[in-house]
Each structure stands twice: as structure tokens, then as C-alpha cells.
Amino acid sequence: MRILHVLDHSLPLHSGYSFRTAAILREQRALGWRTVHLTTPRHGRSGADEEEAGGLRFLRTPLAPGWRSRLPVAGAYLDEMHATDRRLGELVARERPDVLHAHSPVLSALPALRVGRRHGIPVVYEVRACWEDAAVDHGSTREGSLRYRATRALETRALRRADAVTVICEGLRREFESRGIPAAKITVIPNAVETGRFRFGARPDPALRAALGLDGATVLGFVGSFYAYEGLDLLLEALARLLPAQPHLRALLVGGGPQEGALKARAAQLGLGAQAIFTGRVAHDEVQRYYDLIDLLVYPRRPMRLTELVTPLKPLEAMAQGRIVLASDVGGHRELIGDGDTGYLFAAGAVEPLASAIERALAARQQWDAMRSRGRRFVEFERTWAHSVARYRDVYGRLLARSAAAAAAVSPVS
């Protein structure tokens, strides 16, 4: 079976999106499928038509801005899709794939749908988040605006035209069913981890711990990108509230992103000083050492459509390593964490519930070993990439059977 994947971006860029993509491609190849990987112009300029990264070969789509880019509002997007359409058409003629698998956003899906129709190839559209909701968090639009409604309508149109739809979680499945997409058309391929990549219960590096001033500390941590929806300001405020009674607490924030400056300013306003440590971005092969320093991994995501609908990767990675997880009770977290079983949940959007959850967890240290083991078992039995990616077999199989039946129906009788 030959699958041509159409992607927004990929490795060597580091993001949850690119890590999920790489895991899917590796597992599909392990199943014996041939995969081809094309990124749209949104990946950015790489200086070459193809690039090796993470043991995978990615084909790039160069962008030569034309007259479309001069159109108001959507001109740049039209230019991108035109370039993707042209490049994808070339690859289809050369690679002759059985399935086109487009990954969100809709700028990947629409060219794939056009090329698929021209060549009679079925198209899977995989949605990892609703583009319009991500734009709200990034501040480029607001919920209910004309742009928001237009993007949502475009997304729904692509979902209806796709031959099959895959989503990363139950929240997105319910969302798309509410838009009239038939339940039988939607398959959940959940986020997962490669458990072999994570050391369970590893001890912290004493030199790194000392260098960061964490000797003798209980560490509340976050590893990832600093977006507003992550609610990291709430973590800083909870720390400030708890420190008078528990001066051994520290916050370790590993990563960077749009909110980094604002978070550092907030830490200064709260007088946290060395009790809140910002490491900056860390090389991917070094991240494990920082995870090993953290006692409680905290994910205080704010309540909004994006966080209610989409499940993150990071809590799964934390559970695979045997870390204790505290997370706000948004829908994306409730799909992953059982309160008091594999972690702790708290009411989203306010400081007091978070501070109380931290106190609750600290008071139950004697239960941590059992909780760590339950979290690891959950990941091993339900959220490995091998388990998730195997679900594509039925999705692709149904489409190929349908294509074969259609071909047989129109072939001349001998």
C-alpha cells in the first residue's frame, strides 16, 4: 500500500505536530506500507526540494508568489494552495499512491481533494485541531468574527468532501458529528507515545539539579511551548500563593514561545526570583534530563474551545516516564487522566483550584509510586503509537475496497 501524506510542516521543526507525524510515518513503514511525505509552503523555506530529518525524507513545496498573493484577505493562502496543488500533481503522477492522506489545516486538505478527484484517488483528511480556534488563541481573530466563520465553513466543506476523516480525540469527533459529518466516516487515531523512548522513574542528574538551584526542592514543572492557552501564569500565581507555607517549592519552566516574556515579567511582579526557573528552549535529546528533575508536572490549560476539543501529547509523555501529572479539567485532559488514579485534575481557569490540587498531591506522596505505575500501564496498553497507527489499516482498507468496487462496476464485461 502506498500513502502520500500532505503536511503543514515536519521535522526538523520541533512541535507536537511534527513529532506526531514522524511517529505515524515510522509505524506505517513498520507495517510494510510505502509512505511519501510532502510539506506545503507553510513549512517555510528549507533551501531544497527535499530534506532528510529524523530518518525520514520530506519533499518540500517551493512558493513563488504570483498574482494571487496580491488579492485581499486570502491571497497568500490561495498562492500556497496553488503551489501545493501543482507539486502534489507532480508527485501523484510519479509515485502513483493508493491513498492521499492530508493533515490539517484545511490548506493541506483542499489541494489534496482537488488532486484526488482529478486522479481518482481516495482522500483521508486528518484533523488535529480546528484552525479557526487556534487562530483565536494566537490573537489573529476572535470567535464569531467573519474570518472565524469563513474558516469554519471551509473546514466543514473539506470534511464533507473527504472520503474518510480521522481525528486525534473524542472531542473533535463529537464536534464534527455536530456539523453533520456522518459518525461512520470519522475514526479516532489518538495521540500516543513510543514508550521505549522514555525512561521510567529515572533519577535526576545531580549536577543539573545543582546548576539550576534545585537541591532540596520539590519541583513543579512544565515542558513545552509557552502559549496563552497553557495557563502558565496560573502556575506562577499558585506558586507565589503556596511559598509562604512551603518554601521548598520551585517552578521549572522548560521551553519557550510567544508568552515567554510575559511570563518572566509576571514572575518578577510576584517576587518569585530564583524560585521560578526559566531554562529557555532545550535540545530535544536533552529534554529527558529536565523531565527527571520534576516532581509534579503541571498542565493548567485554560478553558476554551481549543483545549476542550484537543488532547495534548505532553501528559502522555509524562506518564510514560512515571511522573505525577496535575492537569486542569478541560476536555482534552479528561480523555487522558483519571483523577486520583493516573493523575490529578482541578477546575480550569483559576488559581485557587490549582493551588489546592498541588497541596492535595503533596499530601499524598505515599501514593505516588502506585499512581506512577498506573499511569505507565495506561500508556503501555492504550496509548502507544503501534496501537494507534494500527487503526489506519481499517480506514485505508475501506477506501481501497470502495475504489476497487467502483473500478469493477465501470469496467467492460469480457
TABEL-V449901 format. One record per helix or strand of 2 or more residues. SS is the DSSP state (~ for helix, > for strand). FROM is the first residue (numbers start at 0). LEN is the number of residues. If there is no record, write none. Layout:
SS	FROM	LEN
SS	FROM	LEN
This chain:
>	1	6
~	15	15
>	33	6
~	40	3
>	49	4
>	55	4
~	66	4
~	74	21
>	98	5
~	105	14
>	121	6
~	130	8
~	145	16
>	163	4
~	169	9
~	182	3
>	185	3
~	194	3
~	205	6
>	217	8
~	227	3
~	231	12
>	248	8
~	259	10
~	272	3
>	275	5
~	283	8
>	295	4
~	304	5
~	313	7
>	323	5
~	330	4
>	342	4
~	350	12
~	364	18
~	384	5
~	391	19
